[in-house]
């Protein structure tokens, strides 16, 4: 019998190839690493959500959601597209990256303070079904708005620099610290909606401050041509703002409206359904992080080809993941969260379909962002927003959580149709194939094999 040795069993070779792939700075490697980090983040968020739901119940979970979501919603909604504008302009004008970053910070601080003021004024009127203590806590959480807007600018800086290692570490550390704090609250018997809300908000503060300080040290530049750089950022930012705003409205608007229309317990049920459905979001989110900076460097034909390749691969995996979750949901939801959350099952399935379609739309939108035409996306996706808000107000009071799911799914379908029509008629190109085939699978194999042969390939193959 032939004796096994290191040469006959290629463990060292496989490990070496894996290390080379993860250490590579190529776009394919960055996308895969970002996807793995997104999976870890999803697992952390899922575990955190399970613990808070178990210990707080639907009502407490709804109160915590109301206290946490508003600061994030307003901060993201009032970024005015500056993070996307920073990525685009820094890629087009690398010599101006430092000035563009510093100008972006100034704009971000201004809008963050504006978001904080809006939240303090609006919350008492909207959260009428919640206790005064919940409303007051939500108002205090508005102090986070300037930091959150600044953190978006910092994330954009890491993206245009290609520094996905620090970008991913920061994304991972915040939910990890939140989970640790939740565990401490459980062990010390101090868990309640207010302490868990603090656990979601506070861990990011030192990380956001450190991230900003580190980037300011990197970009020690004099502010030259300030008005010119401001104009570059603001003109592109306003064009992309509708797309960014819609993305955030799609992420939060349903929970924001439900908080004003239904009981805290209903919001808790819906929050669990949303959290679970977004488990499949990591495919599209991970690819988008790398796709936009990469596509901004390409010609029109190359950008469209790359975007549709990313769309086909991402949507296929997202759909498969959604179908699996739909099948196992009747077992998973009561097992993880308890029988009180069983009523969230129907809306959870609708939201899975919405996440799959919205993820594909987000990837296709990168074509316009990369070609310097964000206004088309903003206008067309804005129609979807104009549909979902009245639908939520119409269907939620009448059908409850099921109505919310129908409204969100309808909006997602309409936005997807509009993006496709815009690619066909505004860009005047033939729509590439929409379904994955053997060529895409072969491209994936070739990309991975290229690292094994020590010849890294870019995301566009």
SULBEL-V37396 format. One record per residue. N is the residue number from 0. PSI is psi in whole degrees, -180 to 180 (NA if undefined). Layout:
# SULBEL-V37396
{{N:PSI} {N:PSI}}
This chain:
# SULBEL-V37396
{{0:134} {1:132} {2:135} {3:137} {4:-178} {5:-31} {6:-36} {7:-18} {8:106} {9:45} {10:-46} {11:-39} {12:-43} {13:-44} {14:-40} {15:-41} {16:-39} {17:-44} {18:-39} {19:-39} {20:-46} {21:-28} {22:-12} {23:151} {24:11} {25:160} {26:-35} {27:-44} {28:-42} {29:-41} {30:-43} {31:-44} {32:-41} {33:-37} {34:-43} {35:-41} {36:-40} {37:-37} {38:-45} {39:-41} {40:-42} {41:-42} {42:-41} {43:-46} {44:-37} {45:-45} {46:-42} {47:-44} {48:-39} {49:-46} {50:-46} {51:-38} {52:-42} {53:-43} {54:-22} {55:-26} {56:174} {57:-43} {58:-49} {59:-38} {60:-38} {61:-41} {62:-43} {63:-43} {64:-43} {65:-36} {66:-28} {67:-41} {68:-33} {69:-42} {70:-41} {71:-42} {72:-49} {73:-39} {74:-47} {75:-36} {76:-25} {77:29} {78:-19} {79:35} {80:10} {81:-41} {82:-45} {83:-39} {84:-36} {85:-45} {86:-49} {87:-50} {88:-34} {89:-33} {90:-38} {91:-30} {92:74} {93:-31} {94:-22} {95:9} {96:-43} {97:-46} {98:-41} {99:-41} {100:-48} {101:-40} {102:-38} {103:-38} {104:-43} {105:-46} {106:-41} {107:-42} {108:-42} {109:-49} {110:-32} {111:-41} {112:-39} {113:-42} {114:-40} {115:-45} {116:-44} {117:-45} {118:-45} {119:-38} {120:-41} {121:-35} {122:-44} {123:-29} {124:-31} {125:-38} {126:50} {127:-27} {128:-2} {129:160} {130:161} {131:-33} {132:-40} {133:-43} {134:-45} {135:-41} {136:-43} {137:-36} {138:-43} {139:-31} {140:-15} {141:-19} {142:-20} {143:-18} {144:-50} {145:-40} {146:-39} {147:-42} {148:-42} {149:-39} {150:-31} {151:-40} {152:-41} {153:-42} {154:-40} {155:-38} {156:-43} {157:-34} {158:-48} {159:-21} {160:-13} {161:18} {162:69} {163:-16} {164:-52} {165:-36} {166:-46} {167:-37} {168:-42} {169:-39} {170:-33} {171:-37} {172:-38} {173:-53} {174:-28} {175:-46} {176:-37} {177:-45} {178:-42} {179:-43} {180:-38} {181:-42} {182:-42} {183:-41} {184:-39} {185:-45} {186:-32} {187:4} {188:38} {189:20} {190:128} {191:172} {192:-32} {193:-42} {194:-36} {195:-35} {196:-40} {197:-38} {198:-30} {199:-32} {200:-42} {201:-36} {202:-26} {203:-21} {204:-56} {205:-32} {206:-41} {207:-41} {208:-45} {209:-42} {210:-43} {211:-44} {212:-42} {213:-42} {214:-35} {215:-35} {216:-36} {217:-40} {218:69} {219:83} {220:157} {221:144} {222:95} {223:149} {224:47} {225:-45} {226:-39} {227:-44} {228:-39} {229:-43} {230:-41} {231:-50} {232:-45} {233:-37} {234:-45} {235:-40} {236:-43} {237:-35} {238:-38} {239:-8} {240:-40} {241:-41} {242:-45} {243:-43} {244:-42} {245:-39} {246:-43} {247:-37} {248:-41} {249:-32} {250:-35} {251:-26} {252:-35} {253:-46} {254:-34} {255:-45} {256:-41} {257:-35} {258:-31} {259:-16} {260:-29} {261:180} {262:160} {263:-36} {264:-39} {265:-40} {266:-37} {267:-42} {268:-44} {269:-39} {270:-38} {271:-43} {272:-43} {273:-46} {274:-43} {275:-42} {276:-32} {277:6} {278:-31} {279:1} {280:-18} {281:-25} {282:-56} {283:-40} {284:-42} {285:-41} {286:-39} {287:-38} {288:-40} {289:-31} {290:-47} {291:-52} {292:-38} {293:-47} {294:-26} {295:-20} {296:-8} {297:166} {298:171} {299:-49} {300:-42} {301:-40} {302:-42} {303:-44} {304:-45} {305:-42} {306:-44} {307:-31} {308:-46} {309:-38} {310:-48} {311:-46} {312:-49} {313:-47} {314:-37} {315:-49} {316:-37} {317:-43} {318:-42} {319:-44} {320:-39} {321:-42} {322:-40} {323:-44} {324:-36} {325:-39} {326:-43} {327:-5} {328:-43} {329:-25} {330:-38} {331:-45} {332:-52} {333:-31} {334:-43} {335:-45} {336:-19} {337:161} {338:-23} {339:-20} {340:9} {341:-31} {342:-7} {343:-1} {344:-46} {345:-48} {346:-30} {347:-43} {348:-40} {349:-39} {350:-29} {351:-44} {352:-40} {353:-42} {354:-41} {355:-48} {356:-43} {357:-36} {358:-42} {359:-39} {360:-41} {361:-40} {362:-46} {363:-31} {364:-22} {365:-21} {366:-49} {367:-38} {368:-43} {369:-26} {370:9} {371:26} {372:58} {373:-20} {374:-34} {375:-43} {376:-42} {377:-45} {378:-48} {379:-40} {380:-26} {381:-30} {382:-39} {383:-39} {384:-41} {385:-24} {386:-44} {387:-36} {388:-52} {389:-33} {390:-41} {391:-45} {392:-30} {393:-45} {394:-33} {395:-49} {396:-30} {397:-41} {398:1} {399:-137} {400:-34} {401:-40} {402:-37} {403:-42} {404:-43} {405:-42} {406:-45} {407:-41} {408:-41} {409:-43} {410:-40} {411:-43} {412:-44} {413:-41} {414:-38} {415:-43} {416:-42} {417:-39} {418:-44} {419:-46} {420:-36} {421:-38} {422:-41} {423:-45} {424:-32} {425:-39} {426:-12} {427:51} {428:155} {429:135} {430:121} {431:167} {432:149} {433:-19} {434:144} {435:147} {436:-171} {437:-32} {438:-40} {439:-42} {440:-41} {441:-38} {442:-41} {443:-43} {444:-43} {445:-40} {446:-46} {447:-42} {448:-28} {449:-31} {450:-34} {451:-35} {452:5} {453:36} {454:77} {455:141} {456:153} {457:173} {458:-28} {459:8} {460:NA}}
